[in-house]
């Protein structure tokens, strides 16, 4: 299946009021949104766990902790996804929040109505945070569509497996 992904890099003023209310950052210096149409029906938390894992993969850990200096929590937990604390949940969204001394960051996954979205919100607290994010946001914008595509493929195959005759396991990871 070919997945079409719309990418929007926004400023705080152009964020939809609905999406803006999902961020708890007091100021938004950077925001982007990646949206894909999908036939997969899954909860936002399921999408987020498939996108990022229960624990961060080595490359994600290197980017988040090594390069961006973000604080990640160790181990697996119902209250974290890839080391990011889950700071809010709704029927069609989940928010992950972390920070460093230089920046605050949130990832918001929204799912429903035949689409899934990943929004990234960043607040610069120090000049170093801005410098780091400006450089790495290019990589982020290259990787995010693949993260959505891979999650869609994984969830599509798990839905097919769970709905096959004789299978009694629920869909998802």
C-alpha positions as a LaTeX table, in Angstrom:
\begin{tabular}{lrrr}
\hline
Residue & $x$ (\AA) & $y$ (\AA) & $z$ (\AA) \\
\hline
Unk1 & 0.00 & 0.00 & 0.00 \\
Unk2 & 1.26 & 3.45 & $-0.87$ \\
Unk3 & 0.79 & 5.96 & 1.91 \\
Unk4 & 0.51 & 9.65 & 1.08 \\
Unk5 & 1.88 & 11.88 & 3.81 \\
Unk6 & 1.22 & 15.60 & 4.06 \\
Unk7 & 3.90 & 17.61 & 5.84 \\
Unk8 & 3.39 & 21.08 & 7.27 \\
Unk9 & 6.01 & 23.13 & 9.09 \\
Unk10 & 4.04 & 25.78 & 10.92 \\
Unk11 & 4.47 & 28.76 & 13.14 \\
Unk12 & 2.54 & 29.06 & 16.39 \\
Unk13 & $-0.07$ & 31.34 & 14.81 \\
Unk14 & $-0.94$ & 28.85 & 12.06 \\
Unk15 & $-1.45$ & 25.81 & 14.32 \\
Unk16 & $-5.11$ & 24.82 & 14.38 \\
Unk17 & $-6.78$ & 25.66 & 17.70 \\
Unk18 & $-7.60$ & 21.97 & 18.21 \\
Unk19 & $-4.00$ & 20.86 & 17.74 \\
Unk20 & $-2.66$ & 23.82 & 19.77 \\
Unk21 & $-4.75$ & 22.82 & 22.80 \\
Unk22 & $-2.95$ & 19.46 & 22.85 \\
Unk23 & 0.40 & 21.11 & 23.61 \\
Unk24 & 1.22 & 22.19 & 27.14 \\
Unk25 & 4.22 & 24.29 & 26.13 \\
Unk26 & 3.79 & 27.91 & 27.20 \\
Unk27 & 5.41 & 29.05 & 23.96 \\
Unk28 & 5.92 & 27.26 & 20.67 \\
Unk29 & 9.01 & 28.14 & 18.67 \\
Unk30 & 8.73 & 25.28 & 16.18 \\
Unk31 & 5.87 & 23.02 & 15.19 \\
Unk32 & 5.36 & 20.57 & 12.36 \\
Unk33 & 2.68 & 18.09 & 11.49 \\
Unk34 & 2.84 & 14.93 & 9.38 \\
Unk35 & $-0.51$ & 13.44 & 8.41 \\
Unk36 & $-1.20$ & 10.20 & 6.57 \\
Unk37 & $-4.44$ & 8.72 & 5.33 \\
Unk38 & $-4.74$ & 5.13 & 6.54 \\
Unk39 & $-7.15$ & 2.23 & 6.60 \\
Unk40 & $-5.77$ & 1.09 & 9.97 \\
Unk41 & $-7.98$ & 1.59 & 12.99 \\
Unk42 & $-5.81$ & 1.76 & 16.11 \\
Unk43 & $-5.67$ & 3.82 & 19.27 \\
Unk44 & $-3.23$ & 6.76 & 19.34 \\
Unk45 & $-1.15$ & 5.04 & 22.03 \\
Unk46 & $-0.86$ & 1.94 & 19.84 \\
Unk47 & 0.31 & 4.12 & 16.93 \\
Unk48 & 2.85 & 5.90 & 19.19 \\
Unk49 & 4.24 & 2.64 & 20.59 \\
Unk50 & 4.65 & 1.20 & 17.10 \\
Unk51 & 6.26 & 4.45 & 15.86 \\
Unk52 & 8.74 & 4.88 & 18.71 \\
Unk53 & 8.78 & 1.63 & 20.73 \\
Unk54 & 8.39 & 0.99 & 24.42 \\
Unk55 & 12.08 & 1.88 & 24.78 \\
Unk56 & 14.07 & 4.06 & 22.36 \\
Unk57 & 16.04 & 2.34 & 19.63 \\
Unk58 & 19.79 & 3.14 & 19.63 \\
Unk59 & 19.53 & 5.75 & 16.82 \\
Unk60 & 16.59 & 7.49 & 18.51 \\
Unk61 & 18.41 & 7.48 & 21.86 \\
Unk62 & 21.52 & 8.95 & 20.19 \\
Unk63 & 19.48 & 11.75 & 18.56 \\
Unk64 & 17.24 & 12.51 & 21.55 \\
Unk65 & 19.77 & 12.17 & 24.38 \\
Unk66 & 23.14 & 12.50 & 22.67 \\
Unk67 & 22.49 & 15.30 & 20.20 \\
Unk68 & 19.40 & 17.11 & 21.57 \\
Unk69 & 20.30 & 16.46 & 25.24 \\
Unk70 & 16.67 & 15.55 & 26.06 \\
Unk71 & 15.89 & 13.73 & 29.30 \\
Unk72 & 14.51 & 10.22 & 28.74 \\
Unk73 & 13.24 & 7.90 & 31.44 \\
Unk74 & 14.80 & 4.41 & 31.63 \\
Unk75 & 12.95 & 1.14 & 31.10 \\
Unk76 & 9.49 & 0.15 & 29.94 \\
Unk77 & 6.40 & 1.58 & 31.53 \\
Unk78 & 2.73 & 2.20 & 30.79 \\
Unk79 & 3.55 & 5.84 & 31.55 \\
Unk80 & 6.34 & 6.21 & 28.97 \\
Unk81 & 6.87 & 5.60 & 25.26 \\
Unk82 & 10.50 & 5.34 & 24.15 \\
Unk83 & 11.54 & 7.03 & 27.39 \\
Unk84 & 9.23 & 10.03 & 26.82 \\
Unk85 & 6.70 & 10.49 & 29.66 \\
Unk86 & 3.07 & 10.26 & 28.55 \\
Unk87 & 1.65 & 13.57 & 29.79 \\
Unk88 & $-1.82$ & 13.47 & 28.30 \\
Unk89 & $-4.29$ & 11.16 & 26.60 \\
Unk90 & $-7.63$ & 11.54 & 24.90 \\
Unk91 & $-9.84$ & 9.32 & 22.82 \\
Unk92 & $-8.05$ & 10.32 & 19.62 \\
Unk93 & $-4.67$ & 11.64 & 20.82 \\
Unk94 & $-1.67$ & 11.04 & 23.08 \\
Unk95 & 1.02 & 13.52 & 24.14 \\
Unk96 & 4.64 & 12.73 & 25.05 \\
Unk97 & 6.70 & 15.45 & 26.73 \\
Unk98 & 10.35 & 15.81 & 27.64 \\
Unk99 & 12.91 & 18.55 & 28.08 \\
Unk100 & 16.51 & 19.50 & 28.55 \\
Unk101 & 18.12 & 22.59 & 30.01 \\
Unk102 & 18.03 & 24.08 & 26.50 \\
Unk103 & 14.59 & 23.12 & 25.16 \\
Unk104 & 11.21 & 21.57 & 25.79 \\
Unk105 & 9.65 & 19.12 & 23.31 \\
Unk106 & 6.34 & 17.38 & 22.77 \\
Unk107 & 5.23 & 14.71 & 20.34 \\
Unk108 & 1.47 & 14.44 & 19.78 \\
Unk109 & $-0.03$ & 11.51 & 17.91 \\
Unk110 & $-3.61$ & 11.84 & 16.74 \\
Unk111 & $-5.52$ & 8.96 & 15.14 \\
Unk112 & $-9.02$ & 8.52 & 13.84 \\
Unk113 & $-11.28$ & 9.26 & 10.91 \\
Unk114 & $-9.03$ & 7.41 & 8.47 \\
Unk115 & $-5.85$ & 9.33 & 9.29 \\
Unk116 & $-2.93$ & 9.47 & 11.70 \\
Unk117 & $-0.88$ & 12.56 & 12.52 \\
Unk118 & 2.41 & 13.18 & 14.27 \\
Unk119 & 2.97 & 16.74 & 15.51 \\
Unk120 & 6.20 & 17.99 & 17.04 \\
Unk121 & 6.23 & 21.06 & 19.29 \\
Unk122 & 9.50 & 22.64 & 20.43 \\
Unk123 & 10.21 & 25.53 & 22.79 \\
Unk124 & 13.73 & 26.99 & 22.89 \\
Unk125 & 14.86 & 27.76 & 26.44 \\
Unk126 & 18.48 & 28.58 & 25.58 \\
Unk127 & 20.25 & 29.58 & 22.34 \\
Unk128 & 21.90 & 26.13 & 22.23 \\
Unk129 & 18.49 & 24.47 & 22.03 \\
Unk130 & 17.58 & 26.51 & 18.99 \\
Unk131 & 20.91 & 25.77 & 17.29 \\
Unk132 & 20.60 & 22.04 & 17.96 \\
Unk133 & 16.99 & 21.80 & 16.79 \\
Unk134 & 17.44 & 23.94 & 13.66 \\
Unk135 & 20.16 & 21.52 & 12.49 \\
Unk136 & 18.40 & 18.32 & 13.52 \\
Unk137 & 14.90 & 19.34 & 12.42 \\
Unk138 & 15.99 & 18.65 & 8.83 \\
Unk139 & 16.74 & 15.04 & 9.78 \\
Unk140 & 13.48 & 14.90 & 11.73 \\
Unk141 & 11.51 & 16.02 & 8.65 \\
Unk142 & 13.23 & 13.34 & 6.57 \\
Unk143 & 12.61 & 10.55 & 9.11 \\
Unk144 & 9.05 & 11.35 & 10.21 \\
Unk145 & 7.32 & 10.21 & 6.97 \\
Unk146 & 9.17 & 6.88 & 7.17 \\
Unk147 & 8.12 & 6.49 & 10.80 \\
Unk148 & 4.47 & 6.91 & 9.78 \\
Unk149 & 4.84 & 4.55 & 6.78 \\
Unk150 & 6.55 & 1.86 & 8.86 \\
Unk151 & 3.95 & 2.12 & 11.63 \\
Unk152 & 1.13 & 1.85 & 9.08 \\
Unk153 & 2.73 & $-1.26$ & 7.56 \\
Unk154 & 3.29 & $-2.85$ & 10.98 \\
Unk155 & $-0.23$ & $-2.13$ & 12.18 \\
Unk156 & $-1.74$ & $-3.23$ & 8.84 \\
Unk157 & 0.02 & $-6.58$ & 9.04 \\
Unk158 & $-0.90$ & $-7.07$ & 12.71 \\
Unk159 & $-4.55$ & $-6.34$ & 11.90 \\
Unk160 & $-4.41$ & $-8.92$ & 9.10 \\
Unk161 & $-2.78$ & $-11.50$ & 11.38 \\
Unk162 & $-5.22$ & $-10.91$ & 14.23 \\
Unk163 & $-8.26$ & $-11.07$ & 11.96 \\
Unk164 & $-7.21$ & $-14.29$ & 10.20 \\
Unk165 & $-9.27$ & $-17.43$ & 10.92 \\
Unk166 & $-8.27$ & $-19.17$ & 14.12 \\
Unk167 & $-6.49$ & $-16.15$ & 15.57 \\
Unk168 & $-7.73$ & $-14.87$ & 18.87 \\
Unk169 & $-5.03$ & $-12.32$ & 19.65 \\
Unk170 & $-5.89$ & $-8.61$ & 19.49 \\
Unk171 & $-4.36$ & $-6.39$ & 16.86 \\
Unk172 & $-1.28$ & $-4.39$ & 17.75 \\
Unk173 & 2.15 & $-4.82$ & 19.20 \\
\hline
\end{tabular}
